[in-house]
Amino acid sequence: MPDDIATPIILTTIGAVIGLAAKAFYDKLAMPTLKIETETYPVLLPDFPLDPSSVGSPPPPHLKVYESLLAYRVRIRNKQKKLLDSAAENCIAWLELDQTKEPLQISWVGGHADVIINVGDYRELDFCALATSHGIVFAPTEIGYSDRPRRIGRVGTSIHGTLRVTSSNGKRAERRFMIDTGGSQGGLRIEFE
């Protein structure tokens, strides 16, 4: 092949490789990074309607039990640099309990199954709740707390697992947790590693 044809082909190939490598580097750099905060805070949900069977009561016909739920929330933050401006899209949260095989999808505050978290912003996640008068710990469904929430423990036990938050365009965040229900029905102590 003559030099006058080979040189442009080689230079074009090198330019394409460098361009692809630079794009891959930028995409990795611009990828949103989620962070699970270590502090939780309780919110009282008074007069929450529950199916009697979910709290262990004999089911009266067509009646609901009204219970005060002490719901615990945690913040998930998008730690991306403002210069790169990459929102974390389609963020979904999962509760992986040590004693179960399947992860439980849980909801964002407001009953959302997924959210977008802008750069430098955060969203709050409904993590778990305590039915105060029955001493039962519940996890929300992916659309929030329902009248048939998922029971994950009782007062007097410890619950261990991993909270995982994924994003369709970002790095996922994981953090081990322990929910200490103590021996009383006054509240939960939640610790993240």
C-alpha positions in Angstrom: 0.0 0.0 0.0 1.4 3.4 -0.9 2.4 5.7 2.0 0.1 8.5 0.9 -3.0 6.1 1.5 -1.7 4.2 4.5 -0.9 7.3 6.6 -4.5 8.7 6.6 -5.9 5.3 7.4 -3.5 4.8 10.3 -4.2 8.3 11.7 -7.9 7.8 11.4 -7.8 4.5 13.2 -5.6 6.0 16.0 -8.0 9.0 16.2 -11.0 6.7 16.5 -9.4 4.6 19.2 -8.4 7.7 21.2 -11.9 9.1 20.7 -13.6 5.9 22.0 -11.2 5.7 25.0 -11.9 9.4 25.8 -15.7 8.8 25.6 -15.4 5.8 27.9 -13.3 7.7 30.4 -15.8 10.7 30.4 -18.8 8.3 30.7 -17.2 6.7 33.7 -16.3 10.1 35.2 -19.8 11.5 34.6 -21.6 8.4 36.0 -23.8 9.5 39.0 -22.6 8.2 42.4 -25.3 7.4 44.9 -24.7 7.5 48.7 -26.9 6.1 51.4 -26.9 8.4 54.4 -26.3 6.7 57.8 -29.0 8.6 59.7 -32.6 7.6 59.8 -35.5 9.5 61.2 -39.0 8.5 62.3 -42.3 9.9 61.1 -45.5 9.1 62.8 -48.3 7.9 60.5 -51.4 8.0 62.8 -54.6 6.0 62.2 -53.1 3.9 59.4 -55.5 1.3 58.1 -54.2 -2.3 58.3 -55.7 -5.6 57.4 -56.2 -7.4 60.8 -54.4 -10.5 59.6 -51.2 -8.5 59.0 -51.0 -7.7 62.7 -52.0 -11.1 63.9 -55.5 -10.2 65.0 -58.4 -12.4 64.2 -60.0 -11.0 61.1 -63.4 -9.3 61.8 -65.6 -9.3 58.8 -64.9 -6.4 56.5 -63.2 -4.3 59.1 -59.8 -2.7 59.3 -57.5 -2.2 62.3 -56.3 1.4 62.6 -52.8 1.5 63.9 -50.1 4.2 64.5 -47.1 3.4 62.4 -43.7 4.8 63.3 -42.2 4.9 59.8 -38.4 5.3 59.4 -36.9 7.1 56.4 -33.4 7.4 55.1 -31.9 9.8 52.5 -30.2 8.8 49.3 -27.9 11.4 47.9 -26.5 11.9 44.3 -22.8 12.8 45.1 -22.0 13.7 41.4 -20.0 16.8 40.8 -22.1 19.8 39.6 -19.7 20.4 36.7 -20.6 17.1 35.1 -24.4 17.5 35.9 -25.5 13.9 35.7 -28.8 13.1 37.3 -29.2 9.5 38.6 -32.1 8.1 36.6 -34.6 5.3 37.5 -33.3 4.9 41.0 -34.9 1.7 42.6 -34.4 0.6 46.2 -34.1 -3.0 47.5 -34.2 -4.4 51.0 -32.2 -7.7 51.1 -32.9 -9.4 54.4 -30.5 -12.1 55.6 -33.3 -14.4 56.5 -35.0 -14.3 53.1 -34.0 -15.4 49.6 -35.7 -12.7 47.5 -34.9 -9.0 47.8 -37.9 -6.8 48.6 -38.4 -3.7 46.4 -39.3 -0.7 48.7 -40.7 2.7 47.9 -39.5 6.3 47.9 -41.5 8.7 50.0 -44.8 9.4 48.3 -45.2 5.9 47.1 -42.9 6.0 44.1 -41.3 2.8 42.8 -38.5 4.8 41.1 -37.2 8.4 41.1 -34.6 10.7 39.5 -32.1 12.2 41.9 -30.5 15.4 40.5 -26.9 16.4 41.1 -26.2 17.4 44.7 -29.8 16.5 45.7 -31.3 13.7 47.7 -34.5 11.7 47.9 -36.0 10.1 50.9 -36.7 6.4 51.1 -39.4 4.6 53.2 -37.2 2.1 54.9 -39.4 0.3 57.5 -42.1 1.0 60.0 -43.1 -0.2 63.5 -46.8 -0.9 64.3 -46.5 0.5 67.7 -49.3 -1.2 69.6 -48.6 -4.7 68.1 -44.8 -4.6 68.1 -44.5 -5.7 64.4 -41.9 -4.3 62.0 -43.0 -3.9 58.4 -41.4 -3.0 55.1 -43.2 -1.0 52.5 -44.0 -2.3 49.1 -42.7 -0.6 46.0 -45.7 1.7 46.0 -45.6 2.6 49.7 -47.2 1.3 52.9 -50.4 -0.6 52.1 -53.1 -2.1 54.3 -51.2 -5.4 53.9 -47.6 -4.4 54.4 -44.8 -7.0 54.4 -43.9 -8.2 57.9 -40.1 -8.4 58.4 -39.8 -8.8 62.2 -41.1 -8.3 65.7 -40.1 -6.3 68.8 -37.4 -8.3 70.7 -35.5 -9.4 67.7 -32.7 -8.0 65.4 -33.1 -7.7 61.7 -30.0 -7.8 59.5 -29.6 -7.2 55.8 -28.4 -4.9 53.0 -30.0 -1.8 51.6 -29.2 -1.5 47.8 -30.1 1.4 45.6 -29.6 1.1 41.8 -29.7 3.6 39.0 -30.0 2.9 35.3 -27.1 5.2 34.5 -25.1 5.3 37.7 -23.2 3.4 40.3 -25.3 1.4 42.7 -25.0 2.0 46.5 -25.1 -0.7 49.1 -24.9 -0.5 52.9 -25.4 -3.2 55.5 -27.9 -2.5 58.2 -29.1 -3.7 61.6 -32.5 -2.9 62.9 -32.6 -3.4 66.7 -36.1 -3.6 67.9 -35.1 -3.8 71.6 -37.4 -5.2 74.1 -39.9 -2.4 74.1 -42.4 -1.0 71.6 -41.1 2.6 71.9 -39.2 2.6 68.6 -36.4 1.1 66.5 -32.7 1.7 66.5 -31.3 1.4 63.0 -27.5 1.3 62.3 -25.8 1.3 59.0 -22.2 0.1 58.5 
